[in-house]
């Protein structure tokens, strides 16, 4: 069967890369965004959660429009976190496996800035960056945004929540000669509305993807009702019954993640722990270890959920309910990838059942009790 991305107008060599990755069927946002972004030069606004396939939705049109013969930065992608920026950069690189060489640089804090500045002296067509590090390099005059044609802001609302509004304004103004700006945001709060009004064309194409289309249909959603005092025992029981499978356990806070990791290690579990207080080099070391299957289990907090891109994870456990509905999407989306079946299990107390019901209603999911 022909790869369905061909019908959207994606160039043949990029489609070959998608097929090699096992990506053959577009998601709702890809079906709607890709034809517009390929055929039009205007501004674009998409309201969509993480997990909808946004990277391919903007990445494939961006790569299609890059002119490899021109040794200049033509595309700029801004993301809120190091993990997400690196994930985007890696994904774009994988898309180009069969294309003419397109050079992509990922610029984030935590990595040596001198090394990044040196790398920018080589041919660079696309930059993926976090706001702070990009501005640091701009101030050093290590790069110029004057030739940028396509500016993409991914998870724009998250960047405003993190206090990057002034930095984003400076970046947008530095790329003032752009042909178009593509903005992706889960929500459109007042700050985003102001940004749209100040920096985007009035006829910007707007797309909204319903939350009902967000969660991967290959994931089975379960819950376990247990008192907090017995939660550790139930988690251990689950893990001991699935000794040859790999997965991630999510906690709301760093304190709870550290506590659970310590308790599981004492119970003989082999694991890695990742959270927002770790230095970038430490996070990278943890993820390398986990990706190479040196340990079967990873404990993580929500802040790093979107940077966990590991194939073949059999399950995701939620030691606590997430603070926000979209965090459940980020968490559960770590399993059931690349066409495989996945399992997502929430551990809740009896009093939290109404919250589970609200979560199920908001995401149009069906939860059944485990066991």
C-alpha positions, 0 to 999 in steps of 0.5 A: 500500500502506498504511503498516504503522505504521498497524497498530501504532496510530501516529496518522494525522498521524505516519504521514503524516510517516513516509510523507513520509520514505519510512519505511513498514515497521517494524523488529523493535524498532519492531514489538515496542516501539511497541504496548507503549509506546502502550498501557501506562504502565509502565517499559520496557527494550530491549537493542538496538544502534544501527541497529535503529531505536530513535529511532522505536521510542521517538520515535513513542510519545512524540510520540503521548502529548504533549499540545500544549495543555499548555505544559510539558515532558512528555518528556525524552530523554537521549543520551550525545553531542552528535551523537546528541542532535541527530540524535534532536531532528532526527528527532523534529521531522521526524516531526511535519511534519503534526501539531499543533505539538509544540515540541522543544528540543535541549540539548547542550554546545558551544552557547551556554548563555544562548541555550538558557536563553532558548529554554526560556522558549518553549513546550517539550514535549520536551527532548533533552539530554546529561547535563552540559548538562541539569544545567547548565541545571537548576542555573541553574533554566532549566527544571524536570523536575517535569512530565516524564511520560516519561523516555527514556535512550538508549544508557544503557551508553554514558553509563555508559562515559563517566562519567555515572552520577552525573549520570544519577542526579541527572536521574532523581531530578529527574524523580521524578514521571514516569509511566514510564521507557524505557531503551535499551542495547546491553548490560546491564552491572552499572551498568545492572542497578543503575540498573534495580533502583534506579529502575525498576519491578519489572514493567518490560517487557523486550525484547531484539533479537538482533544478527542483526537489526541490520545493514541488509539493503540494504548489501553487505559487502566486504573488501580484503586489503592490506598496511598499506603499500599501504592508501593506494594501494588507497583512492585506487584505489577513490575514483578509480574512483567519482569521482561518489559520496559516502562516509565513511571510518572510522578507529579513532583521531584520529591515524590519521584526521588522517594519512589525511586529509593523505595523501588531500589530497596525492593530490588528494582533496577531503574534510572531517575530523571527530573527537572533539577538534573543538569542537562549532561545528567539527563542525557546520561540517564536517557542514554542508559535507558535507551540502551536497555541497561535498565528496564525502568525509568522514573520521571516527572512531568516536566521531562515527559515530552523528551522521553522518546524511546521505542518499545516501551510496554507500559506507562504507570502513573504513580499519581494523577497528573496536575493537568489533563494534557500531562496525561497525554504526554505521559501515556504517549510514551508507550504504544509508539510506532504501531505497537500496542501500549498500556497506561495504568493510573494508581488512584485513591478511592476519593480520586475517582471523580478526577479520573472520570473527568479525565476520561470525559475530557479526552474521550477515553474508556478506563477499565479497572486493572485485574 
